[in-house]
């Protein structure tokens, strides 16, 4: 039972870490919601903004000036939290691989392997909370920005919704959290 739980947690953690990395690297955190009225599809991400022409499929992207330039707070905070979550999830995966029962590393000391799995669960939990905070921070900021424009009767022609990268970040963080719970609470 313990080995099956470890392998399940490892598979979930691996998939969720991949989702977190993909969410951090991709550029569709915000998408325009007026697809029926627009001839182009706009995506804004943490690193660049892209526009895809709906007629011919040509995609052009504008990189943000610099990592150190003045950016909106939501981009800076989300970048920081997501990169930290990615690093913690990667570290947790490395520790978890060494702690799995099916790996022959430290096979003669099962107590140490169990502590490694528990430690990986704690690290994964910390990474998942940071990733969830980053994704939710961005999503709430997009919602508040849109609500402020609507409450002031300002229409700019385009309004943005949560993009698939934002949802992917939330899904990856949630998966890491579930894997963390499996490793810290259910393994004993």
Helices and strands as residue ranges (DSSP letters): H 2-25, E 30-32, E 40-44, E 48-53, E 59-63, H 73-99, H 110-151, E 160-162, H 164-181, I 182-186
